[in-house]
């Protein structure tokens, strides 16, 4: 009878100790994951801010490029018109 009582008391003590250690370990894991989640969230927010800034820079660059393209198109059209007028003058001179 004493052996049974001894085994039961030891088993209960080890079970209680296991629950306590497991609880502390789970708390540590929970806190670590919580901190990791906060860090990942901050990194994601920083990455989004960087991407937004990059979008702004690229949008401004695109607007400048479109302006340059439009200026070059108008210059090309003016040169074409001049060439056409020159060809008209030359062809009238040949007739």
C-alpha positions as CSV (number, residue, x, y, z in Angstrom):
1,X,0.0,0.0,0.0
2,X,2.8,2.4,0.8
3,X,4.4,1.6,-2.6
4,X,1.2,2.5,-4.4
5,X,0.8,5.7,-2.5
6,X,4.5,6.6,-3.1
7,X,4.2,6.0,-6.9
8,X,1.0,8.0,-7.1
9,X,2.4,10.9,-5.1
10,X,5.6,10.9,-7.3
11,X,3.5,10.7,-10.5
12,X,1.4,13.6,-9.3
13,X,4.5,15.6,-8.4
14,X,6.1,14.9,-11.8
15,X,2.9,15.7,-13.6
16,X,2.6,19.0,-11.8
17,X,6.2,19.8,-12.5
18,X,5.8,18.9,-16.1
19,X,2.7,21.2,-16.4
20,X,4.6,24.1,-14.8
21,X,7.7,23.7,-17.0
22,X,5.4,23.2,-20.1
23,X,3.5,26.3,-19.1
24,X,6.7,28.4,-18.8
25,X,8.0,27.0,-22.1
26,X,4.7,27.8,-23.9
27,X,4.7,31.3,-22.5
28,X,8.3,31.8,-23.8
29,X,7.3,30.5,-27.2
30,X,4.2,32.7,-27.2
31,X,6.2,35.8,-26.4
32,X,8.8,35.0,-28.9
33,X,6.3,34.6,-31.7
34,X,4.5,37.8,-30.6
35,X,7.7,39.7,-30.8
36,X,8.6,38.1,-34.2
37,X,5.1,39.0,-35.5
38,X,5.6,42.6,-34.4
39,X,9.0,42.8,-36.1
40,X,7.6,41.3,-39.3
41,X,4.7,43.8,-39.2
42,X,7.1,46.7,-38.8
43,X,9.3,45.4,-41.6
44,X,6.3,45.0,-43.9
45,X,5.2,48.6,-43.1
46,X,8.7,49.9,-43.8
47,X,8.7,47.9,-47.1
48,X,5.4,49.3,-48.1
49,X,6.6,52.9,-47.3
50,X,9.7,52.3,-49.4
51,X,7.6,50.9,-52.3
52,X,5.3,53.9,-52.1
53,X,8.2,56.2,-52.3
54,X,9.6,54.2,-55.3
55,X,6.2,54.4,-57.0
56,X,6.2,58.2,-56.5
57,X,9.7,58.5,-58.0
58,X,8.9,56.3,-60.9
59,X,5.6,58.1,-61.6
60,X,7.5,61.4,-61.7
61,X,10.1,59.9,-64.0
62,X,7.3,58.6,-66.2
63,X,5.7,62.0,-66.4
64,X,9.1,63.5,-67.4
65,X,9.6,60.8,-70.0
66,X,6.1,61.4,-71.4
67,X,6.8,65.1,-71.7
68,X,10.1,64.4,-73.5
69,X,8.4,62.0,-75.9
70,X,5.6,64.5,-76.7
71,X,8.2,67.2,-77.3
72,X,10.2,64.9,-79.6
73,X,7.0,63.9,-81.4
74,X,6.1,67.6,-82.0
75,X,9.7,68.3,-83.2
76,X,9.6,65.3,-85.5
77,X,6.2,66.4,-86.9
78,X,7.7,69.9,-87.5
79,X,10.7,68.4,-89.3
80,X,8.4,66.2,-91.4
81,X,6.3,69.3,-92.3
82,X,9.4,71.2,-93.3
83,X,10.7,68.3,-95.4
84,X,7.4,68.0,-97.1
85,X,7.4,71.7,-97.9
86,X,10.9,71.5,-99.2
87,X,10.0,68.6,-101.4
88,X,7.0,70.5,-102.7
89,X,9.2,73.5,-103.5
90,X,11.8,71.2,-105.2
91,X,9.1,69.4,-107.2
92,X,7.6,72.7,-108.3
93,X,11.0,73.9,-109.4
94,X,11.5,70.8,-111.5
95,X,8.2,71.3,-113.4
